[in-house]
Amino acid sequence: MEFLKVFVNVKILLKGGTAEITEKKSRFIATVSPVRSPEEANDMIASLRKQYWDARHNCSAMIIGQRGEFTRCSDDGEPAGTAGRPMLAVLSGADVTNICVVVTRYFGGVLLGTGGLVRAYSRAVQEGLNACTISECIEGFRLRIRTDYNGIGKIQYVLGQKGLPVTDTSYTDMVEIETMLPVQSLHQVKSEITEKTNAKALFVAEEAVRYALDGGMPVVLGDDYFSEQ
């Protein structure tokens, strides 16, 4: 895996979500989902159009790519600029990429006006995001450390002080402990572990990974997570 030339904090959607709001009897159902390509986003939109076949509108917005370089939105029959662009603006404001949102509207019989539509679609997307799990994408390393039984507590202490997770531990005649940590933390963590264990700890594996944290535990993202657009 090649790291970004410049380390960039990118937020991604780990788990999608749905939310519903009502505005003057119109129902707005926001469905937010992680996607890796425009084709995957289009499939999601098509699926929701089929699910909500009786709805007046299924407006959409997507941001895709390592730097959010691909964007697209649709008003799906609403007055131009009242749905897709406001929805896209909310996604952009959240700094999230590889994400698609569809807001399904069931018309309630009362016209909202352009300003009312912008506010409703924007609020629906924000509520949808609130129902999701969003995490920062981290360029880092999977680090595996071997030590004797006297050193395990010292290594766990260093990792705990840095807020780094223990992702695996194996016990034989020696102990091997695995963690994941950001690129910029690698040198300092290795130095502190070496010092705490009097250089008795061995760094037996060091693998470049891209990951995100879900409840404090890392979720590894594949090399193809950010496909070329």
C-alpha positions, -999 to +999 in steps of 0.1 A: +000+000+000+013+035-008+005+061+017-009+095+007+020+119-003+005+143+023-012+128+053-049+139+050-076+134+076-104+119+056-137+109+072-156+079+059-189+063+066-185+030+085-222+023+089-251+039+071-284+049+086-319+063+080-339+091+094-373+106+087-386+141+092-420+157+085-425+192+071-460+205+065-473+170+061-446+160+036-425+130+047-387+132+040-369+099+044-331+101+043-312+069+035-274+072+039-250+045+027-213+039+022-203+035-015-170+030-032-178+041-068-204+060-088-217+027-101-223+014-066-241+047-057-262+045-088-272+009-078-282+022-044-303+050-059-320+026-083-328+002-054-344+029-034-364+042-063-378+007-066-384+004-028-402+038-027-418+035-061-449+055-050-429+085-037-431+118-055-393+123-054-361+104-047-334+131-046-297+121-042-262+134-036-229+116-035-192+123-027-167+097-037-129+094-038-099+097-015-102+135-016-139+136-024-130+145-060-162+130-075-195+146-066-230+144-081-265+153-071-300+152-084-332+172-077-353+144-092-381+167-103-380+192-075-373+229-085-337+233-096-313+238-067-338+230-039-328+194-032-296+179-047-273+208-041-284+215-005-280+178+002-245+178-013-236+209+008-245+191+040-223+161+030-195+184+021-198+202+054-194+169+072-161+162+054-172+127+046-163+108+014-174+075-001-210+083+008-244+085-009-277+098+004-311+096-010-340+116+004-374+102-005-403+127-004-439+118+000-458+150-008-482+160+019-504+184-001-489+216+011-463+235-011-431+244+008-417+270-015-380+270-025-367+280+009-388+255+027-376+227+003-339+236+008-344+236+046-363+203+046-339+184+024-309+198+043-324+188+077-333+153+064-297+147+053-283+160+087-307+137+106-296+108+083-259+116+091-267+116+128-279+080+125-247+069+109-212+058+122-186+082+108-149+077+114-116+092+103-096+072+078-061+066+092-029+058+073-009+036+097+008+004+106-002-030+120+026-036+145+033-069+161+056-071+191+072-101+208+083-101+244+087-123+274+060-124+301+077-097+321+074-072+293+037-077+284+024-053+311+049-026+301+039-028+265+002-027+274+009+004+296+026+022+267-003+014+243-028+024+269-011+057+275-013+064+237-049+053+234-038+025+210-059-007+208-047-042+213-060-061+183-046-095+190-025-113+216-010-148+215+007-167+243+034-194+238+068-195+254+068-158+245+040-133+241+030-115+209+008-085+210-006-066+180-017-030+177-026-005+150-012+030+151-010+061+128+021+066+107+032+096+127+031+077+160+052+047+149+087+060+158+078+073+192+058+042+202+086+019+192+111+040+211+090+041+243+084+003+241+121-003+236+129+019+266+103+004+289+113-032+282+151-025+283+153-034+246+139-069+252+109-064+229+112-074+193+092-058+165+084-089+144+059-075+119+052-040+105+026-038+079+012-007+062-026-005+066-054+020+061-080+017+089-108+035+107-120+032+143-154+019+153-160+021+190-123+024+196-114-008+176-098-006+141-116-017+110-091-024+082-100-008+048-088-027+017-063-013-007-091-007-031-113+012-007-106+044-026-110+033-062-097+055-090-125+077-105 
